[in-house]
């Protein structure tokens, strides 16, 4: 009798894998701004419960129906193939291992449920709030953080990546102010958008500054009937914010003045030894390095193999990884052109194209997707996909917007 009751219990007990996966997606959203270990843990469990859930035939059909995911798989496949023409296969293999986080993209795409979308966005904002504790703690000399670069308030990632995270947090908060019905949540989002805007201009990431201003103009042009009027109004707002930040934020003023100095020195004196000018030199040599292998590139780890002499004679030699032919060209499009040729560059551009072309019914998600695609393009104009914070940010939110578009398409 006991055996029968036990069997009956086991037979009627089932694990809701879908719900567990969604819990871990929310956890991922919360931890990724400040914990690499948390991201790894969340990713492992998302993959594990996805495998335990089964139903692979239907899952596979839905996954390969998405053009973005097909392009992502082709890009990863090309990257793996490039090992065969790379002269440093050990380095190339180590480099490729960094892409394993993208395994969660198709899983989140088909697993995220509608009732968890808001939880994901709020979890991300709360995670970003935790980073603010450290940001202002260091800024106000309340405490120090071991391993943090002197003078840097961005603890968990470089200040460029952090500024891009902040910009997305600003616009999520702003839209939540508009669309939230609860007064207490409206007040929370007003506070969060305000503190994130202040933080953006106290942080030294110029990419975030430009991303914020450019996105304001793009959103104005996309959402208002009178395009010319909206352009001038948004430009006026941007100029006002710029001068306000310039006069109130010493960091913003310093970064803008240094950029002006750097550009003048590059154009007038032909010097490429400062922050922005060195990037310009990298882009020039990165494009030149692709001329020898234009179709499929030089391979991972051989980015400077055809321009080594010029790199060694320039100020960017300091960025070459020791005992390798690898350099971060500080521009994903140039980097992939050198690494994977024109085929790799086209696949990279298509990733952004298919993200931008996602169809949304709700205006909030359409606009947030525009924000996300715009700031990612700006981020990758000076960074590469292999940087951990950039890769996790891009992969996670790409999968979230893919999932939202999928959910809305099924409601038609």
Secondary structure, DSSP 8 states (H G I E B T S, - for coil): -HHHHHHHHHHH----HHHHHHHHHHHHHHHTTT-HHHHHHHHHHHHHHHHHH--HHHHHHHHTT-HHHHHHHHHHHHHHHGGGG-S-HHHHHHHHGGGGGGHHHHHHHHH--GGGHHHHHHHHHHHHHHHHHHHHHHHTTS---TT--TT----SS-HHHHHHHHHHHHHHHHHHHHH---HHHHHHHHHHHHHHHHHHHHS--HHHHHHHHHHHHHHHHHH-S-HHHHHHHHHHHHHHHHHHHHHH-HHHHHHHHHHHHHHHHHHHS----SHHHHHHHHHHHHHHHTSTTTTT-S-TT-TTTTTHHHHHTSGGGGGB-TTSS-B--S-HHHHHHHHHHHHHHHHHHHHHHHHHT---SSHHHHHHHHHHHHHHHHHHTSS-TTSHHHHHHHHHHHHHHHHHHHHHHHT-
